[in-house]
C-alpha cells in the first residue's frame, strides 16, 4: 500500500487577538500568548503593569472577575497569577472573555492586588497567597484562609516538602 504524499502541515502564525491589540494601542505592556482550549484570548502582563492593564480592560467593559488563581510551572520555575475577566451585560448571549497571566519569580512573587477593581478578588487572592506564597500588594487582609497560621511553606508549590511530624488529632 502506498503512503499518501505529505500535506503542507506548516502552522500559520496566530495574529494577536483583539484585546491584546486594544492594550497595545494604548501603549500598555501586553504580550499575546495565543488562545486557550476554550478559545479565550490569553495575554501575558508584567507584574508592574497589571493594574494599568486591568483598569484599561475594566474601562473596555470587563466588569466581572470570573476567576483568579495561581499555579506553579514546576520545581524551580516561575509562579503564575491568572485572571479571567468577563463582560457581563443584559444583551450578551456569550459574553467576551480574556485571560491575563502574570509570570512571577519564585524567590519573590509579588504582584499588585486587583481587589480595588473587582471585589471578587478578595478570597481568591488570599487562596493563591495561602497555597503558592504569591503576595498581592495592597490587598486589605492578605492572610491564610485554608492553612493554619503556623504552616511553613506553600502547600501547592511543586517543590513543597511535607513535614514529617503531624500532630494526632482526637476527633471525639
C-alpha positions in Angstrom: 0.0 0.0 0.0 1.4 3.4 -0.9 1.7 6.2 1.6 -0.1 9.4 0.6 2.0 12.4 -0.1 2.7 14.6 2.9 0.5 17.6 3.2 1.7 21.0 4.0 1.4 21.0 7.8 3.1 24.3 8.4 1.2 26.2 11.1 0.3 29.8 10.3 1.4 32.3 12.9 -1.5 33.4 15.0 -2.2 37.1 14.9 -2.7 39.0 18.2 -6.2 38.9 19.5 -8.5 42.0 19.7 -7.8 42.7 23.4 -4.0 42.4 23.0 -4.3 44.9 20.2 -6.5 47.2 22.3 -3.9 47.2 25.0 -1.0 47.7 22.7 -2.8 50.7 21.0 -2.9 52.3 24.5 0.9 51.7 24.8 0.3 49.1 27.6 2.6 46.1 28.1 0.7 43.1 26.7 2.1 40.0 25.0 -0.2 37.8 23.1 0.1 34.2 24.3 -2.5 32.6 21.9 -5.9 31.1 22.7 -6.7 28.6 25.4 -8.6 25.3 24.6 -11.7 27.2 25.5 -10.8 29.8 22.8 -10.2 32.6 25.3 -7.5 35.1 24.4 -4.5 34.8 26.7 -2.3 37.8 27.4 1.0 38.0 29.4 1.3 41.1 31.6 4.4 42.2 33.5 3.7 42.5 37.3 4.3 46.2 37.4 1.8 46.8 34.5 -1.0 44.6 35.9 -3.1 47.5 37.4 -2.9 49.7 34.3 -3.9 46.7 32.0 -6.7 45.7 34.4 -8.0 49.3 34.5 -8.0 49.5 30.7 -9.9 46.3 30.4 -12.4 47.3 33.0 -13.0 50.5 31.1 -13.4 48.4 27.9 -16.3 46.6 29.6 -14.8 43.7 31.5 -16.8 44.3 34.7 -16.6 40.8 36.2 -13.6 38.9 37.6 -14.6 35.3 36.8 -11.5 33.7 38.2 -8.3 34.5 39.9 -5.9 31.6 40.7 -2.3 30.7 40.8 -0.2 27.8 39.5 3.4 26.6 39.6 5.2 25.9 36.4 7.5 23.4 38.1 10.1 23.0 40.8 12.5 25.9 40.5 10.4 27.6 37.8 8.1 30.6 37.8 4.8 31.1 39.6 1.8 32.4 37.7 -1.1 34.5 38.8 -4.1 34.1 36.4 -7.1 36.4 36.0 -10.1 35.6 33.8 -12.2 38.6 33.0 -15.7 38.6 31.5 -18.1 41.3 30.2 -21.4 40.7 31.9 -24.4 42.5 30.4 -28.1 42.1 29.6 -27.8 41.5 25.9 -24.8 39.3 25.8 -25.5 35.6 25.0 -21.9 34.6 25.1 -20.0 37.3 26.9 -16.5 38.1 25.7 -13.7 36.8 28.0 -9.9 37.4 28.3 -7.3 35.7 30.4 -4.3 37.6 31.9 -1.2 35.7 33.1 1.4 37.4 35.3 4.6 35.4 35.5 6.4 35.9 38.8 9.9 34.9 40.1 9.8 32.1 42.6 12.0 33.8 45.1 9.9 37.0 45.5 6.5 36.6 43.9 4.8 40.0 44.3 2.0 41.5 42.2 -0.5 44.3 42.9 -3.9 43.3 44.1 -6.9 43.8 41.8 -9.2 43.8 44.8 -9.9 47.5 44.4 -11.1 46.9 40.8 -13.0 43.7 41.4 -14.1 42.8 45.0 -14.3 39.1 43.9 -10.5 39.0 44.1 -10.7 39.1 47.9 -10.8 35.4 48.8 -9.3 34.3 45.5 -6.1 36.3 46.1 -6.0 35.0 49.7 -6.2 31.4 48.4 -3.3 32.0 45.9 -1.3 33.6 48.7 -2.0 30.7 51.1 -1.2 27.9 48.6 1.6 29.4 46.5 3.0 32.3 48.5 2.2 34.9 45.9 2.0 38.3 47.7 -0.8 40.6 46.5 0.4 44.0 47.4 -2.4 46.4 48.5 -4.8 43.6 49.5 -6.7 44.7 52.6 -6.4 41.5 54.5 -3.9 39.0 53.0 -4.0 36.1 55.4 -4.0 32.4 55.2 -7.5 31.0 54.7 -7.0 27.3 54.1 -3.9 26.5 56.1 -3.2 27.2 59.8 -1.3 30.3 60.5 1.8 28.3 61.6 2.1 26.2 58.5 5.6 26.5 57.0 5.9 26.9 53.2 3.3 26.9 50.4 1.5 23.5 50.0 0.7 23.7 46.3 4.2 24.6 45.1 5.8 21.7 43.3 8.9 21.8 45.5 6.9 21.7 48.7 8.2 19.1 51.2 5.5 17.7 53.5 6.6 18.0 57.2 7.5 14.7 58.8 5.6 15.4 62.0 1.9 15.5 62.2 0.0 16.1 65.4 -2.5 13.3 66.0 -5.9 14.9 66.4 -8.6 13.4 68.6 -11.8 13.5 66.6 -14.1 12.7 69.6 
